[in-house]
Amino acid sequence: MLPVIVLVGRPNVGKSTLFNRLTRSRDALVADFPGLTRDRQYGIGRVGPGPYVVVDTGGISGGDGVEMLTERQVQHAIDEADHLLFLVDAREGSSSIDLEIAEQLRRTGKPLTLVANKVDHVDWETAAGEFHLLGVGDPHPIAATQGRGVKALLDQVFARLPSTAGAAEAETDEDETDEDETTGAATKIAVVGRPNAGKSTLINRLLGEERVVVFDSPGTTRDSISIPFSLGERHYQLIDTAGMRRRARITEAIEKFSVVKTLQAIEACNVAILVLDAHTGIGDQDATLAAHLVDSGRALVVAVNKWDGLDPTERRQIKEAVARRLPFLDFAEVEFISALHGSGVGLLLETADRAFENATRTLPTPMLTRLLEDAVQEHPPPLVRGRRIKLRYAHQGGRNPPIIVIHGNQTGDLPESYRRYLINRFRKALHLFGTPMRLELKSGENPYAGRRNRLTPRQARKRDRLKRFVKRKR
């Protein structure tokens, strides 16, 4: 197994910046904002003498509420660590919280390295003496933003790794490739929705552990957290995203970055689970987010959460609201669940698998052409300028989402209502539920377009006789 290196420290010391530097990615959200990271973020280290797992954690501040839940996540990461990197701020110096964290880390008995970040524009000889009071060894100076001292830090860490974890140092690029292929084979499922709809609670329920922070306050999740997960022989990658509110209600700059990360997660996923809150009803933001999911072409499952505790009348009203406010999601399967108590949650992954299989199916051309002929025979296209639109044959043009290409003439004049009719016919006949479908129409080129028909001499004489005849009649 790869060694696990965990980054710990108080808020705003640069843990997420170092995480991005070690993984050579932008997976962790970074901003000059204390307490931004709350959940554990895992990544594969790319800087250093060998591969390893690096874990970004939230800042330890000794607060209550969501801060206490964040520290619980930090403790989970410490328990599975092979080596701890204790980050401090070289600009601000040592603090009372640093002393408490140092005492806590010493009690774990884990190998520990003190890392002084932000040493750029700092007199290091003067600042270093202050951190010896922490009693965890000599500080290692780095500047995570510029990458100064990071490689030397990893060389020092690998020299101190336990022998069981240090064996990973000899792993080859082939092992790393195998891991990437395994991750790539996993079905990526993004859980999206409005703030406080129960997305993180659903993630924890699916995993069977307290993996992400859950707090009864909107906006608890700020970053997109990707979590590998296996159930039997099926491999998944669950992505917990930040809640998306209306643009007018976004006041903090950091929330705008959270929305960007959510949109990136939607583009990267294979299946999206749209979580709706049954207690608050279906709002405009739910409809806007659902429309964006349809436009992205992702396979979709609708999960109506907090279904427990509703009386039959309220349940009937919610079902009617889903059908009335989200009629364009008629292709998606709707599951009514309670993420808190687990009712209905077990069906979500089966529904997501079915939606993804439909989105990636191969559709034979003869079958599509036959379905097109049956649809046209039952309900022919309308006349355009006195001429009938002809649809000749169909074939598959892409997958995820399924794209059906129809060839004919005058297809550019086909009404939108007839396009919807064809999509519904294909979806019902092929049982392609759980995924949006796109229709592309192509017309053959007219070889005589733009060419003027020249008359033969005989046709020209006949035309002249007709003109003279018409003049005499007048």
C-alpha positions as CSV (number, residue, x, y, z in Angstrom):
1,M,0.0,0.0,0.0
2,L,1.1,3.6,-0.6
3,P,2.2,5.6,2.4
4,V,-0.3,8.1,3.8
5,I,1.0,11.6,4.5
6,V,-1.5,13.9,6.3
7,L,-1.3,17.7,6.4
8,V,-2.5,19.2,9.8
9,G,-2.4,22.6,11.3
10,R,-4.5,25.6,12.3
11,P,-6.6,27.4,9.7
12,N,-5.0,29.5,6.9
13,V,-1.4,28.1,7.2
14,G,-1.4,26.8,3.6
15,K,-2.4,23.2,3.8
16,S,-4.5,23.2,0.7
17,T,-1.9,25.1,-1.2
18,L,0.7,22.5,-0.3
19,F,-1.8,19.7,-1.2
20,N,-2.2,21.2,-4.7
21,R,1.6,21.5,-5.0
22,L,2.2,17.9,-4.0
23,T,-0.5,16.5,-6.2
24,R,0.2,18.9,-9.1
25,S,-3.5,19.7,-9.3
26,R,-6.1,22.2,-8.3
27,D,-8.4,19.8,-6.5
28,A,-8.3,21.7,-3.2
29,L,-10.1,25.0,-3.1
30,V,-7.5,27.7,-2.1
31,A,-8.3,31.3,-0.9
32,D,-7.1,33.8,1.7
33,F,-10.0,32.7,3.9
34,P,-9.6,30.9,7.3
35,G,-11.6,27.7,7.8
36,L,-12.2,27.1,4.1
37,T,-11.4,23.4,4.1
38,R,-13.7,21.3,6.2
39,D,-13.6,17.8,4.8
40,R,-10.7,15.4,4.1
41,Q,-9.4,15.6,0.6
42,Y,-7.3,12.7,-0.8
43,G,-4.8,12.8,-3.6
44,I,-1.9,11.0,-5.1
45,G,1.4,12.8,-4.5
46,R,3.5,13.5,-7.6
47,V,6.4,15.4,-6.0
48,G,9.0,13.4,-4.2
49,P,11.1,10.2,-4.5
50,G,8.0,7.9,-4.8
51,P,4.2,7.8,-5.0
52,Y,2.1,8.3,-1.8
53,V,-1.3,9.4,-0.6
54,V,-1.5,12.9,0.6
55,V,-4.5,14.1,2.7
56,D,-5.6,17.7,3.1
57,T,-7.6,18.4,6.3
58,G,-9.4,21.3,7.8
59,G,-7.9,23.7,10.3
60,I,-7.8,23.0,14.0
61,S,-9.1,26.0,15.9
62,G,-10.6,24.6,19.0
63,G,-14.1,26.0,18.3
64,D,-17.5,24.3,18.5
65,G,-20.3,23.6,16.1
66,V,-19.0,22.9,12.5
67,E,-15.4,23.5,13.7
68,M,-15.7,20.6,16.1
69,L,-17.0,18.4,13.3
70,T,-14.1,19.5,11.2
71,E,-11.6,18.5,13.9
72,R,-13.3,15.1,14.1
73,Q,-12.5,14.7,10.4
74,V,-8.9,15.7,11.1
75,Q,-8.7,13.0,13.8
76,H,-9.9,10.4,11.4
77,A,-7.1,11.4,9.0
78,I,-4.5,11.3,11.7
79,D,-5.5,7.8,12.7
80,E,-4.8,6.4,9.2
81,A,-1.6,8.4,8.7
82,D,1.9,7.0,8.3
83,H,3.5,10.5,8.6
84,L,2.2,13.8,9.8
85,L,3.2,17.2,8.3
86,F,2.5,19.9,11.0
87,L,2.2,23.2,9.2
88,V,2.8,26.5,10.9
89,D,2.8,30.1,9.5
90,A,6.3,31.6,9.4
91,R,4.9,35.1,9.0
92,E,2.6,35.0,12.0
93,G,4.9,32.9,14.2
94,S,3.8,30.4,16.8
95,S,0.5,30.7,18.6
96,S,-1.3,29.1,21.5
97,I,-3.3,26.9,19.1
98,D,0.0,25.7,17.6
99,L,1.1,24.6,21.0
100,E,-2.2,22.7,21.6
101,I,-1.9,21.0,18.2
102,A,1.7,20.0,18.9
103,E,0.8,18.4,22.2
104,Q,-2.1,16.5,20.5
105,L,0.2,15.3,17.7
106,R,2.9,14.2,20.1
107,R,0.4,12.0,21.9
108,T,-0.4,10.1,18.7
109,G,3.2,8.7,18.5
110,K,3.1,9.1,14.7
111,P,6.2,10.2,12.8
112,L,6.0,14.0,12.6
113,T,7.7,16.8,10.7
114,L,7.3,20.5,11.5
115,V,6.8,22.5,8.4
116,A,7.1,26.3,8.5
117,N,5.2,27.7,5.4
118,K,5.3,31.2,3.9
119,V,9.0,31.8,4.5
120,D,9.2,34.1,1.5
121,H,10.0,37.7,2.6
122,V,10.7,36.4,6.1
123,D,14.0,36.5,8.1
124,W,14.2,32.8,8.6
125,E,17.0,32.8,11.1
126,T,15.0,35.0,13.4
127,A,11.7,33.3,12.9
128,A,13.0,29.7,13.3
129,G,13.8,30.0,17.0
130,E,10.2,30.7,17.9
131,F,9.0,27.3,16.6
132,H,11.5,25.3,18.7
133,L,9.2,26.0,21.6
134,L,6.6,23.6,20.1
135,G,8.9,20.7,21.0
136,V,8.4,18.7,17.8
137,G,11.8,19.1,16.3
138,D,13.5,21.5,13.9
139,P,11.1,23.3,11.5
140,H,11.6,22.7,7.8
141,P,11.1,26.0,5.8
142,I,9.0,26.0,2.6
143,A,7.1,28.3,0.4
144,A,4.2,26.2,-0.9
145,T,3.0,28.9,-3.3
146,Q,6.3,29.0,-5.1
147,G,7.3,25.4,-4.4
148,R,10.5,26.3,-2.5
149,G,11.8,23.6,-0.2
150,V,9.0,21.2,-1.0
151,K,11.1,18.5,-2.8
152,A,13.7,18.6,0.0
153,L,10.8,18.2,2.5
154,L,9.6,15.0,0.8
155,D,13.1,13.6,0.7
156,Q,13.3,14.1,4.5
157,V,9.8,12.6,5.0
158,F,10.5,9.4,2.9
159,A,13.7,8.9,4.9
160,R,11.6,8.6,8.1
161,L,8.7,6.5,6.8
162,P,8.2,3.2,8.5
163,S,9.5,0.2,6.7
164,T,6.1,-1.2,5.8
165,A,5.1,2.1,4.2
166,G,8.6,2.8,2.8
167,A,8.3,-0.2,0.6
168,A,5.9,1.9,-1.5
169,E,9.0,3.9,-2.5
170,A,10.0,1.1,-4.8
171,E,6.7,1.0,-6.6
172,T,7.0,1.5,-10.3
173,D,5.1,3.7,-12.7
174,E,3.3,0.6,-13.8
175,D,1.7,0.3,-10.4
176,E,0.7,3.9,-10.6
177,T,-0.8,3.3,-14.0
178,D,-2.8,0.4,-12.7
179,E,-4.3,2.5,-10.0
180,D,-5.2,5.2,-12.5
181,E,-6.9,2.6,-14.7
182,T,-8.9,1.3,-11.7
183,T,-10.0,4.8,-10.9
184,G,-10.9,5.5,-14.5
185,A,-13.1,2.3,-14.6
186,A,-15.2,3.6,-11.6
187,T,-18.5,5.2,-12.3
188,K,-18.3,8.9,-11.3
189,I,-21.5,10.0,-9.4
190,A,-21.9,13.7,-8.5
191,V,-24.5,14.6,-5.8
192,V,-25.8,18.0,-6.5
193,G,-28.6,20.2,-5.2
194,R,-29.5,23.3,-3.2
195,P,-27.8,24.1,0.1
196,N,-29.0,22.0,3.1
197,A,-30.8,19.5,0.8
198,G,-29.0,16.6,2.5
199,K,-26.2,15.9,0.0
200,S,-23.5,15.2,2.5
201,T,-25.8,13.2,4.7
202,L,-26.6,11.0,1.6
203,I,-22.9,10.6,0.9
204,N,-22.3,9.4,4.5
205,R,-25.2,7.1,4.3
206,L,-24.0,5.5,1.0
207,L,-20.5,5.0,2.5
208,G,-21.7,3.8,5.9
209,E,-19.3,6.2,7.7
210,E,-19.0,9.9,8.7
211,R,-16.8,10.8,5.7
212,V,-17.8,14.4,5.1
213,V,-18.9,17.1,7.5
214,V,-22.7,17.3,8.1
215,F,-24.1,20.3,9.9
216,D,-27.6,21.8,10.1
217,S,-26.6,25.0,8.4
218,P,-26.6,25.8,4.6
219,G,-23.2,26.1,3.0
220,T,-21.4,23.6,5.2
221,T,-19.7,22.0,2.1
222,R,-17.5,24.4,0.2
223,D,-15.4,22.2,-2.0
224,S,-16.1,19.2,-4.2
225,I,-14.9,16.1,-2.4
226,S,-14.2,13.0,-4.5
227,I,-14.4,9.7,-2.6
228,P,-13.7,6.2,-4.1
229,F,-16.2,3.6,-3.1
230,S,-16.8,-0.1,-4.0
231,L,-19.9,-2.2,-3.7
232,G,-19.4,-5.8,-4.6
233,E,-17.7,-5.8,-8.0
234,R,-18.9,-2.3,-8.9
235,H,-16.5,0.6,-8.4
236,Y,-17.8,4.2,-7.8
237,Q,-16.4,7.6,-7.3
238,L,-18.8,9.7,-5.2
239,I,-18.4,13.5,-5.5
240,D,-20.0,15.6,-2.8
241,T,-20.5,19.2,-4.1
242,A,-21.4,22.5,-2.6
243,G,-25.0,23.7,-2.7
244,M,-25.9,26.0,-5.5
245,R,-28.0,29.1,-4.7
246,R,-29.3,31.8,-7.0
247,R,-26.7,34.3,-8.2
248,A,-28.4,37.2,-6.3
249,R,-28.0,35.4,-3.0
250,I,-24.3,34.7,-3.4
251,T,-22.5,37.3,-1.3
252,E,-19.2,35.7,-0.4
253,A,-16.5,35.6,-3.0
254,I,-15.5,32.1,-1.9
255,E,-19.0,30.8,-2.7
256,K,-18.5,31.7,-6.3
257,F,-15.5,29.4,-6.5
258,S,-17.6,26.7,-4.8
259,V,-20.2,27.0,-7.6
260,V,-17.4,26.7,-10.2
261,K,-16.1,23.5,-8.5
262,T,-19.7,22.1,-8.6
263,L,-20.0,22.9,-12.3
264,Q,-16.7,21.2,-13.0
265,A,-17.9,18.2,-11.0
266,I,-21.0,18.0,-13.2
267,E,-18.9,18.1,-16.3
268,A,-16.6,15.3,-15.0
269,C,-19.2,12.9,-13.7
270,N,-20.9,10.0,-15.5
271,V,-24.2,10.2,-13.5
272,A,-25.6,13.1,-11.5
273,I,-28.0,12.6,-8.5
274,L,-30.2,15.7,-8.1
275,V,-31.2,16.0,-4.4
276,L,-34.5,17.8,-3.8
277,D,-35.7,18.8,-0.3
278,A,-39.3,17.5,0.2
279,H,-39.7,19.9,3.2
280,T,-39.0,23.1,1.3
281,G,-40.6,22.0,-2.0
282,I,-39.4,22.5,-5.6
283,G,-38.0,26.0,-6.1
284,D,-36.8,28.0,-9.0
285,Q,-33.2,27.1,-8.3
286,D,-34.0,23.4,-8.4
287,A,-35.5,23.9,-11.9
288,T,-32.4,26.0,-13.0
289,L,-30.0,23.3,-11.8
290,A,-32.0,20.6,-13.4
291,A,-32.0,22.4,-16.7
292,H,-28.2,22.7,-16.5
293,L,-27.9,19.0,-15.8
294,V,-30.0,18.3,-18.9
295,D,-27.9,20.7,-21.0
296,S,-24.7,19.0,-19.8
297,G,-26.1,15.7,-21.2
298,R,-25.3,13.7,-18.0
299,A,-27.3,10.7,-17.0
300,L,-29.6,11.8,-14.1
301,V,-31.4,10.4,-11.1
302,V,-33.7,12.6,-9.1
303,A,-33.7,11.9,-5.3
304,V,-36.4,13.5,-3.3
305,N,-34.9,13.6,0.2
306,K,-36.5,14.0,3.7
307,W,-39.4,11.9,2.6
308,D,-39.9,10.5,6.1
309,G,-42.3,12.4,8.4
310,L,-44.6,13.6,5.5
311,D,-48.2,12.8,5.6
312,P,-50.0,11.3,2.5
313,T,-51.3,14.7,1.4
314,E,-47.9,16.3,1.5
315,R,-46.4,13.4,-0.4
316,R,-49.0,13.8,-3.1
317,Q,-48.3,17.5,-3.3
318,I,-44.6,16.9,-3.7
319,K,-45.1,14.4,-6.5
320,E,-47.4,16.8,-8.3
321,A,-44.9,19.7,-7.8
322,V,-42.1,17.5,-9.4
323,A,-44.2,16.8,-12.4
324,R,-45.4,20.4,-12.7
325,R,-42.1,22.3,-12.1
326,L,-39.8,19.8,-13.7
327,P,-41.7,18.4,-16.8
328,F,-38.4,18.3,-18.8
329,L,-37.1,15.6,-16.5
330,D,-39.7,13.1,-17.6
331,F,-36.9,10.8,-18.7
332,A,-35.3,10.6,-15.2
333,E,-36.3,8.1,-12.6
334,V,-37.4,9.6,-9.3
335,E,-36.5,8.0,-6.0
336,F,-38.1,9.1,-2.7
337,I,-35.5,8.7,0.1
338,S,-34.5,9.6,3.6
339,A,-30.8,10.1,3.7
340,L,-30.9,10.5,7.5
341,H,-32.6,7.2,8.2
342,G,-31.6,5.3,5.1
343,S,-35.0,4.5,3.6
344,G,-34.8,4.2,-0.2
345,V,-31.1,4.9,-0.4
346,G,-30.2,1.4,-1.4
347,L,-32.0,1.8,-4.7
348,L,-30.1,4.9,-5.7
349,L,-26.9,3.1,-6.9
350,E,-29.0,0.6,-8.8
351,T,-30.9,3.4,-10.5
352,A,-27.6,5.3,-11.3
353,D,-26.1,2.1,-12.8
354,R,-29.1,1.6,-15.0
355,A,-29.1,5.3,-16.1
356,F,-25.4,5.1,-17.0
357,E,-25.9,1.8,-18.9
358,N,-28.6,3.4,-21.0
359,A,-26.5,6.5,-21.6
360,T,-23.6,4.3,-23.0
361,R,-25.6,1.8,-25.0
362,T,-24.8,0.9,-28.6
363,L,-27.9,1.4,-30.8
364,P,-27.9,-0.6,-34.1
365,T,-28.6,1.4,-37.3
366,P,-31.2,-1.0,-38.7
367,M,-33.2,-0.8,-35.5
368,L,-33.1,3.0,-35.4
369,T,-34.1,3.2,-39.1
370,R,-37.0,0.8,-38.5
371,L,-38.2,2.9,-35.5
372,L,-38.0,6.0,-37.6
373,E,-40.1,4.5,-40.4
374,D,-42.7,3.4,-37.9
375,A,-42.9,6.8,-36.3
376,V,-43.2,8.6,-39.7
377,Q,-45.8,6.2,-41.0
378,E,-47.9,6.7,-37.8
379,H,-47.5,10.4,-37.8
380,P,-46.0,12.0,-41.0
381,P,-44.0,15.2,-40.8
382,P,-45.9,18.4,-41.7
383,L,-45.8,20.1,-45.1
384,V,-43.4,22.9,-45.7
385,R,-44.2,25.3,-48.6
386,G,-46.3,22.6,-50.1
387,R,-43.7,19.9,-49.9
388,R,-43.5,17.0,-47.4
389,I,-40.4,16.7,-45.2
390,K,-38.8,13.3,-45.9
391,L,-36.9,11.5,-43.1
392,R,-35.0,8.6,-44.8
393,Y,-32.8,6.8,-42.2
394,A,-31.2,7.1,-38.7
395,H,-28.0,6.1,-37.0
396,Q,-26.2,6.6,-33.7
397,G,-24.0,9.6,-33.6
398,G,-22.6,9.4,-30.1
399,R,-23.0,8.1,-26.5
400,N,-23.4,9.6,-23.1
401,P,-25.7,11.2,-23.9
402,P,-27.2,9.1,-26.8
403,I,-27.2,11.1,-30.1
404,I,-29.4,9.9,-32.9
405,V,-28.6,11.4,-36.4
406,I,-31.5,11.5,-38.9
407,H,-30.9,12.1,-42.6
408,G,-33.5,13.5,-45.0
409,N,-34.5,16.6,-46.9
410,Q,-35.7,19.9,-45.6
411,T,-34.9,18.7,-42.0
412,G,-34.0,22.3,-41.0
413,D,-37.7,23.2,-41.3
414,L,-38.8,20.3,-39.0
415,P,-40.9,21.8,-36.1
416,E,-39.7,21.5,-32.5
417,S,-42.9,19.7,-31.6
418,Y,-42.1,16.9,-34.1
419,R,-38.5,16.7,-32.8
420,R,-40.0,16.0,-29.3
421,Y,-42.3,13.5,-30.8
422,L,-39.4,11.6,-32.3
423,I,-37.3,11.7,-29.1
424,N,-40.2,10.3,-27.1
425,R,-40.8,7.5,-29.6
426,F,-37.1,6.5,-29.6
427,R,-36.9,6.7,-25.8
428,K,-40.0,4.6,-25.2
429,A,-39.1,2.0,-27.9
430,L,-35.5,1.7,-26.7
431,H,-36.2,2.1,-22.9
432,L,-33.6,4.8,-22.7
433,F,-34.7,6.2,-19.3
434,G,-32.4,8.0,-17.0
435,T,-30.4,9.8,-19.7
436,P,-31.3,12.8,-21.9
437,M,-31.3,12.2,-25.7
438,R,-30.2,14.5,-28.4
439,L,-31.4,14.5,-32.0
440,E,-29.4,15.8,-34.9
441,L,-31.0,16.4,-38.3
442,K,-29.0,16.4,-41.6
443,S,-30.2,17.2,-45.1
444,G,-28.6,16.0,-48.3
445,E,-27.2,18.6,-50.6
446,N,-29.3,19.6,-53.7
447,P,-26.9,19.2,-56.7
448,Y,-29.0,21.7,-58.7
449,A,-29.2,24.3,-55.9
450,G,-28.1,27.7,-57.3
451,R,-28.1,26.5,-61.0
452,R,-30.3,28.0,-63.6
453,N,-31.9,25.7,-66.1
454,R,-30.9,26.7,-69.6
455,L,-33.5,26.2,-72.4
456,T,-32.8,24.4,-75.6
457,P,-33.3,26.4,-78.8
458,R,-36.6,24.5,-79.4
459,Q,-37.8,25.3,-75.8
460,A,-36.8,29.0,-76.4
461,R,-38.9,29.2,-79.6
462,K,-41.9,27.7,-77.8
463,R,-41.6,30.2,-75.0
464,D,-41.5,33.1,-77.5
465,R,-44.7,31.8,-79.3
466,L,-46.5,31.6,-75.9
467,K,-45.5,35.1,-75.1
468,R,-46.8,36.4,-78.5
469,F,-50.0,34.5,-78.0
470,V,-50.6,36.0,-74.5
471,K,-50.0,39.5,-75.9
472,R,-52.6,39.0,-78.7
473,K,-55.2,37.8,-76.1
474,R,-54.7,40.9,-74.0
